[in-house]
Each structure stands twice: as structure tokens, then as C-alpha cells.
């Protein structure tokens, strides 16, 4: 089942869905948790927490998105301000 982010979702549900999506991206790239965590400069436990839907620091998510080459897609969510 595909879950879409809506305002009705709880914070916990959003964190769990983000974790599942990060896991899917990692697996699709044939990366282990250890390899992704190392490339992102994180402890493996931090990545495990992110993938399980636990709360982590925002910088951890940014580092993981950068390694997965997904950081540029944040522009679609939060477009830059017009000059």
C-alpha cells in the first residue's frame, strides 16, 4: 500500500513512512545500513533509528538524502523564494 503524506497523519506515521522510504531507497541502491551510515558520517544506530521511524536530528536526514542523491528533490517540497 502506498501512503501519501497528508495533514491527517500523525507525526509518528510520517516518521515511519519516511523511514520506510529511506530503507527502500537504500535497498534499491544495494547499500547496507553500515555502508550508508558510513558514507553519511553517521553511526549505524542513527540510521537504524531513522529507518525504523524514530525521531533523529534533521542533519542526519540531510546527510542520508545527500548520499542517496535525493537532496535536490527538496526543492520540490520547499521551492526557493522568488527574488
C-alpha positions in Angstrom: 0.0 0.0 0.0 1.3 3.4 -0.9 0.9 6.0 1.8 0.7 9.7 0.9 1.6 12.4 3.2 -1.5 14.2 4.4 -2.3 16.6 7.2 -4.3 13.8 8.8 -1.2 11.6 9.5 0.2 11.6 13.0 3.9 12.6 13.5 4.6 9.0 14.2 3.1 7.9 11.0 5.1 10.4 9.0 8.3 9.4 10.7 7.5 5.7 10.0 6.7 6.4 6.3 9.9 8.4 5.9 11.9 5.6 7.4 10.3 3.1 5.0 11.1 5.3 2.0 14.7 5.8 3.1 15.0 2.0 3.6 13.6 1.4 0.1 16.0 3.9 -1.5 18.9 2.3 0.3 18.0 -1.3 -0.7 17.3 -0.2 -4.3 20.9 1.0 -4.4 22.2 -2.2 -2.9 23.6 -0.4 0.1 23.9 -1.9 3.6 22.9 0.2 6.6 26.6 0.2 7.6 27.7 1.4 4.2 25.1 4.2 4.0 25.7 5.3 7.6 29.5 5.4 7.0 29.1 7.4 3.7 26.8 9.8 5.5 29.1 10.2 8.5 26.5 8.7 10.9 26.6 5.9 13.4 24.8 2.8 12.1 22.5 3.1 15.1 21.4 6.5 13.9 20.4 5.2 10.5 18.6 2.3 12.1 16.6 4.7 14.2 15.8 6.8 11.1 14.7 3.8 9.1 12.6 2.5 12.0 10.6 5.7 12.2 12.3 7.1 15.3 13.0 10.8 15.7 16.5 11.8 14.7 18.2 15.1 14.2 17.4 16.8 11.0 21.0 17.0 10.0 21.0 13.2 9.9 18.2 13.1 7.4 20.0 15.7 5.3 23.2 13.6 5.3 21.4 10.5 4.2 19.5 12.3 1.5 22.8 13.7 0.2 24.4 10.3 -0.1 21.3 8.9 -1.8 21.4 11.8 -4.2 17.9 12.9 -3.1 18.7 16.2 -1.5 18.0 18.2 -4.7 14.4 16.9 -4.6 13.7 19.0 -1.5 13.3 21.9 -3.9 10.0 20.3 -5.0 8.8 20.3 -1.4 10.1 23.7 -0.4 10.7 25.8 -3.5 13.2 28.7 -3.3 11.7 32.1 -2.7 11.2 34.3 -5.8 13.7 37.1 -6.0 
